[in-house]
Amino acid sequence: MPKEQLEAVLGKRGCERFMQHRERCKPETVWSYLAQKGVSYTYCQASDFPRRLTEIPDPPFGLFYKGKIPADNVPAVAMIGARKCSEYGRCMAEQFAAEFASRGINVISGMAMGIDGISQSAALKAGGSSYAVLGGGVDIVYPRTNETLYTHLVKQGGVLSEYPPQMEPRPSLFPPRNRIISALSDVVLVVEARGKSGTLITVDMALEQGREVYAIPGRCTDSLSMGCNSLLRQGAAVATVPEDIIEDMCWENILPKPTAGTASTKVLTEKLSTAAQEVYAVLDTLPSTQDEIVTKLRAQKSICTITQICQGLVELELKGFAVCHNGQYKSICVLY
């Protein structure tokens, strides 16, 4: 529009501001940058705009994205929780996300440190799809430590944002983006959260949108489980295994049958030495010290020597069946 028409609509001062912005931001330059970075865009009236977003009170006008947009006909679970999570939270996030992914359920989260990133990494490792809603431009990796996850998300799912590219993340942008995380999902699962946690903002938005809210219970004395346990007291559904959610949502008939993960793990462990197999059998998903492992083996009448047990632990680490942190060992999901 020429300046005269703009002034008639916006007024003299408004027109001056608009013209200044138009001088700084040329559409051709913006379009060229989007193409260079592989960023796509969709808006509320486009055929590919997620239908779930049109059903909430304050839908975003449009979305910038890299990779793909989650399909409306695929079940989706938002997995959220503490940034500084415990080993228990990590373990639960990995197990639930891997199972969801193996059953064809999309995992939605925010690519943050802690539960968000752990859940999405596990889903991708299991061969599924995951989508991250960012609190800044989709061309900016935040946090930087999740750059590898960002790359894999673009390949196996997508990263989305209502904010324009080149917009740096800042605290005020994250609460509004949480409504998109919950809106893109059928279920919101809180894995681990403190009593006063930003995670609960997403829960409030999910309830306003009519989404189902689940929480994984934790120990009563654990501060990182206070938020989950409080949600359960308030009426959130309990999830102890992924199948709880799948059955409640009646997804069994539209999802592929679960694979025999236990059998495949058994075949893989048969390639280990006898000592490593015995050690692996007593390892848990929660960490144990070497002394605790020895005690468990002795209780099972194992004849392995201390040297053989140590060699077995090293073998499990090298072959990806166990991980050691601060002198404590735990088994990890073996996904092939």
C-alpha positions as CSV (number, residue, x, y, z in Angstrom):
1,M,0.0,0.0,0.0
2,P,1.3,3.5,-0.7
3,K,2.1,5.8,2.2
4,E,-1.0,7.9,1.7
5,Q,-3.4,5.0,2.1
6,L,-1.5,3.6,5.1
7,E,-1.7,7.0,6.8
8,A,-5.4,7.1,6.3
9,V,-5.7,3.7,8.0
10,L,-3.0,3.9,10.7
11,G,-2.8,7.7,11.3
12,K,0.3,9.8,10.8
13,R,2.3,8.4,13.8
14,G,1.3,4.8,13.1
15,C,2.2,5.2,9.5
16,E,5.7,6.5,10.4
17,R,6.4,3.5,12.6
18,F,5.1,1.1,9.9
19,M,7.2,2.7,7.2
20,Q,10.3,2.5,9.4
21,H,9.7,-1.2,10.0
22,R,9.1,-1.8,6.3
23,E,12.4,-0.2,5.5
24,R,14.3,-2.4,8.0
25,C,12.4,-5.7,7.1
26,K,12.1,-6.5,3.5
27,P,9.9,-9.5,2.6
28,E,12.4,-10.8,0.0
29,T,15.2,-10.8,2.5
30,V,13.0,-12.7,5.1
31,W,11.9,-15.3,2.5
32,S,15.5,-15.8,1.3
33,Y,16.6,-16.4,4.9
34,L,13.8,-19.0,5.6
35,A,14.7,-20.9,2.4
36,Q,18.4,-20.9,3.3
37,K,17.7,-22.3,6.8
38,G,15.1,-24.8,5.6
39,V,12.3,-23.2,7.6
40,S,8.7,-23.7,6.5
41,Y,5.6,-21.8,7.6
42,T,1.9,-22.7,7.9
43,Y,-1.0,-20.6,9.2
44,C,-4.4,-21.2,10.8
45,Q,-6.3,-21.4,7.5
46,A,-3.8,-23.6,5.7
47,S,-4.7,-27.3,5.0
48,D,-1.6,-28.6,6.8
49,F,-2.2,-26.5,10.0
50,P,-2.6,-28.9,13.0
51,R,-6.3,-29.3,13.7
52,R,-5.7,-29.8,17.4
53,L,-4.5,-26.2,17.6
54,T,-7.6,-24.8,16.1
55,E,-9.7,-26.2,18.9
56,I,-8.0,-24.3,21.8
57,P,-9.1,-20.9,23.1
58,D,-6.0,-18.9,22.0
59,P,-4.5,-20.7,18.9
60,P,-1.4,-19.4,17.3
61,F,-2.0,-17.6,14.0
62,G,0.8,-19.6,12.4
63,L,3.8,-21.8,13.0
64,F,7.4,-21.8,11.7
65,Y,8.8,-25.3,11.5
66,K,11.8,-27.4,10.4
67,G,11.2,-31.0,9.6
68,K,7.5,-32.0,9.7
69,I,4.3,-31.1,11.5
70,P,2.6,-33.8,13.6
71,A,-0.2,-35.5,11.8
72,D,-3.7,-35.1,13.3
73,N,-4.5,-38.8,13.0
74,V,-1.5,-40.0,15.1
75,P,-1.9,-40.3,18.9
76,A,0.4,-37.9,20.8
77,V,1.6,-37.7,24.3
78,A,3.3,-34.6,25.8
79,M,6.0,-35.7,28.2
80,I,7.1,-32.9,30.6
81,G,9.0,-32.5,33.8
82,A,11.9,-31.2,35.8
83,R,15.0,-29.8,34.2
84,K,17.2,-31.1,37.0
85,C,15.7,-34.6,37.2
86,S,16.7,-37.6,39.3
87,E,17.9,-41.0,38.1
88,Y,14.4,-42.3,38.7
89,G,12.9,-39.5,36.6
90,R,15.4,-40.2,33.8
91,C,14.6,-43.9,33.9
92,M,10.8,-43.4,33.8
93,A,11.2,-40.9,30.9
94,E,13.3,-43.2,28.9
95,Q,11.0,-46.2,29.4
96,F,7.8,-44.5,28.7
97,A,9.1,-42.5,25.7
98,A,10.7,-45.6,24.1
99,E,7.5,-47.6,24.5
100,F,5.3,-44.8,23.1
101,A,7.6,-44.5,20.1
102,S,7.7,-48.2,19.4
103,R,3.9,-48.2,19.4
104,G,3.8,-45.3,16.9
105,I,2.7,-42.6,19.4
106,N,4.2,-39.2,18.8
107,V,6.2,-37.7,21.8
108,I,5.7,-33.9,22.1
109,S,7.9,-31.8,24.4
110,G,10.0,-28.6,24.6
111,M,13.6,-29.8,24.0
112,A,14.6,-28.5,27.4
113,M,17.2,-30.0,29.7
114,G,16.0,-32.8,31.8
115,I,12.8,-34.8,31.3
116,D,11.9,-33.0,28.0
117,G,15.2,-33.8,26.2
118,I,15.5,-37.2,27.8
119,S,12.0,-38.2,26.6
120,Q,12.6,-37.0,23.1
121,S,16.0,-38.6,22.8
122,A,14.6,-42.0,23.9
123,A,11.7,-41.7,21.5
124,L,14.0,-41.0,18.6
125,K,16.4,-43.8,19.6
126,A,13.5,-46.2,19.6
127,G,12.8,-45.2,16.0
128,G,9.7,-43.1,16.6
129,S,8.8,-39.5,15.9
130,S,9.1,-36.6,18.3
131,Y,8.2,-32.9,18.0
132,A,9.7,-30.0,20.0
133,V,7.9,-26.7,20.5
134,L,10.5,-24.0,21.1
135,G,10.5,-20.8,23.2
136,G,12.3,-18.9,20.4
137,G,13.0,-19.1,16.7
138,V,13.2,-22.5,15.1
139,D,16.6,-21.6,13.7
140,I,18.1,-21.2,17.2
141,V,19.1,-24.3,19.2
142,Y,18.4,-23.8,22.9
143,P,19.9,-25.0,25.0
144,R,23.1,-25.4,23.0
145,T,23.8,-28.7,24.7
146,N,20.8,-30.2,22.8
147,E,22.2,-29.5,19.4
148,T,22.5,-33.2,18.5
149,L,18.9,-33.8,19.7
150,Y,17.8,-30.8,17.6
151,T,19.4,-32.3,14.4
152,H,17.7,-35.7,15.0
153,L,14.3,-34.1,15.7
154,V,14.4,-32.3,12.3
155,K,15.2,-35.7,10.6
156,Q,12.7,-37.9,12.5
157,G,10.0,-35.4,13.5
158,G,10.1,-31.6,13.7
159,V,10.8,-28.4,15.6
160,L,8.0,-25.8,15.8
161,S,7.5,-22.3,17.0
162,E,5.0,-19.5,16.8
163,Y,7.9,-17.0,17.2
164,P,9.7,-15.8,14.1
165,P,13.2,-17.0,13.2
166,Q,16.2,-15.3,14.8
167,M,14.1,-14.5,17.9
168,E,16.3,-15.4,20.9
169,P,14.7,-17.4,23.7
170,R,13.8,-15.5,26.8
171,P,11.8,-16.4,30.0
172,S,8.6,-14.6,28.9
173,L,8.3,-16.7,25.7
174,F,8.2,-20.1,27.4
175,P,4.8,-20.0,29.2
176,P,2.9,-19.1,26.0
177,R,4.6,-21.9,24.0
178,N,3.5,-24.4,26.7
179,R,-0.1,-24.1,25.5
180,I,1.0,-25.4,22.1
181,I,2.8,-28.4,23.6
182,S,-0.4,-29.5,25.4
183,A,-2.6,-28.6,22.5
184,L,-0.7,-30.8,20.1
185,S,-1.2,-33.8,22.4
186,D,-4.0,-36.0,23.4
187,V,-2.5,-36.7,26.8
188,V,-0.1,-34.7,29.0
189,L,2.2,-36.9,31.1
190,V,4.1,-35.3,34.0
191,V,7.1,-37.5,34.7
192,E,8.7,-35.7,37.6
193,A,8.1,-32.2,39.1
194,R,8.6,-30.3,42.3
195,G,5.8,-28.9,44.3
196,K,6.2,-25.4,42.7
197,S,7.3,-26.2,39.2
198,G,6.9,-24.4,35.8
199,T,5.7,-27.8,34.5
200,L,2.4,-27.2,36.3
201,I,1.8,-24.2,34.0
202,T,1.5,-26.7,31.1
203,V,-0.8,-28.8,33.2
204,D,-3.2,-25.9,33.8
205,M,-3.3,-25.1,30.1
206,A,-3.9,-28.8,29.3
207,L,-6.9,-28.9,31.6
208,E,-8.3,-25.7,30.1
209,Q,-7.9,-27.4,26.7
210,G,-9.7,-30.5,27.8
211,R,-6.6,-32.7,27.6
212,E,-6.1,-35.8,29.8
213,V,-3.5,-35.3,32.5
214,Y,-1.4,-38.2,33.9
215,A,1.4,-38.3,36.5
216,I,4.0,-40.9,37.4
217,P,4.0,-41.4,41.2
218,G,7.1,-41.0,43.2
219,R,8.4,-41.5,46.7
220,C,6.6,-39.3,49.3
221,T,10.0,-38.1,50.6
222,D,11.4,-37.1,47.2
223,S,11.1,-33.4,46.5
224,L,11.2,-34.0,42.8
225,S,8.0,-36.1,43.0
226,M,6.0,-33.7,45.1
227,G,4.4,-32.1,42.1
228,C,3.4,-35.5,40.6
229,N,2.0,-36.8,43.9
230,S,0.1,-33.5,44.4
231,L,-1.5,-33.8,41.0
232,L,-2.6,-37.4,41.8
233,R,-4.3,-36.1,44.9
234,Q,-6.1,-33.5,42.8
235,G,-7.5,-36.1,40.5
236,A,-4.8,-36.6,37.8
237,A,-4.7,-40.2,36.4
238,V,-1.9,-42.4,37.6
239,A,0.5,-44.0,35.0
240,T,2.8,-46.7,36.3
241,V,3.5,-48.2,32.8
242,P,2.8,-46.8,29.3
243,E,0.1,-49.4,28.8
244,D,-2.0,-47.5,31.4
245,I,-2.4,-44.6,29.1
246,I,-2.8,-46.7,25.9
247,E,-5.6,-48.7,27.4
248,D,-7.4,-45.7,29.0
249,M,-7.3,-43.9,25.6
250,C,-8.5,-47.0,23.8
251,W,-5.5,-46.8,21.4
252,E,-4.9,-50.6,21.3
253,N,-6.9,-51.1,18.1
254,I,-5.2,-48.3,16.2
255,L,-1.6,-49.0,17.2
256,P,0.7,-51.8,16.2
257,K,1.1,-54.6,18.7
258,P,4.1,-54.2,21.1
259,T,7.3,-55.9,20.1
260,A,8.8,-58.6,22.3
261,G,11.4,-56.4,23.8
262,T,12.2,-58.8,26.6
263,A,12.9,-61.6,24.2
264,S,15.1,-59.5,22.0
265,T,17.1,-58.3,25.0
266,K,17.5,-61.9,26.1
267,V,19.0,-62.8,22.7
268,L,21.4,-59.9,22.9
269,T,22.6,-60.8,26.4
270,E,23.3,-64.3,25.3
271,K,26.3,-62.8,23.5
272,L,27.8,-61.7,26.8
273,S,30.1,-63.7,29.0
274,T,28.6,-65.8,31.8
275,A,29.8,-63.3,34.4
276,A,28.4,-60.3,32.5
277,Q,25.0,-62.1,32.1
278,E,24.8,-62.8,35.9
279,V,25.8,-59.2,36.7
280,Y,23.2,-57.8,34.2
281,A,20.5,-60.0,35.8
282,V,20.9,-58.2,39.1
283,L,21.3,-54.7,37.8
284,D,18.3,-52.3,38.1
285,T,17.3,-49.2,36.3
286,L,18.2,-47.4,39.5
287,P,21.9,-47.2,40.3
288,S,23.7,-49.6,42.6
289,T,27.2,-49.6,44.1
290,Q,29.6,-52.4,43.3
291,D,29.2,-53.7,46.9
292,E,25.4,-53.8,46.5
293,I,25.8,-55.7,43.2
294,V,28.1,-58.2,44.9
295,T,25.6,-58.7,47.8
296,K,22.8,-59.4,45.3
297,L,24.9,-61.9,43.4
298,R,25.9,-63.7,46.6
299,A,22.2,-63.8,47.6
300,Q,21.6,-65.7,44.4
301,K,24.4,-68.2,45.1
302,S,26.6,-66.8,42.3
303,I,30.1,-68.3,42.3
304,C,31.6,-65.3,40.4
305,T,34.7,-63.9,41.9
306,I,35.1,-60.2,42.6
307,T,37.5,-60.0,39.6
308,Q,35.0,-61.6,37.3
309,I,32.2,-59.3,38.6
310,C,34.4,-56.3,37.8
311,Q,35.2,-57.7,34.4
312,G,31.5,-58.3,33.8
313,L,30.7,-54.7,34.7
314,V,33.3,-53.3,32.3
315,E,32.0,-55.6,29.6
316,L,28.4,-54.4,30.1
317,E,29.6,-50.8,29.9
318,L,31.6,-51.3,26.7
319,K,28.7,-53.1,25.0
320,G,26.1,-50.5,26.1
321,F,24.1,-52.6,28.5
322,A,25.0,-50.6,31.6
323,V,26.3,-47.2,32.6
324,C,28.4,-46.0,35.5
325,H,28.0,-42.7,37.2
326,N,29.7,-41.6,40.4
327,G,30.7,-45.2,41.0
328,Q,27.2,-46.5,40.7
329,Y,25.9,-48.9,38.0
330,K,22.5,-49.2,36.4
331,S,21.1,-51.1,33.4
332,I,20.0,-49.1,30.4
333,C,17.4,-49.8,27.7
334,V,19.0,-51.7,24.8
335,L,17.1,-50.5,21.7
336,Y,17.9,-52.1,18.3
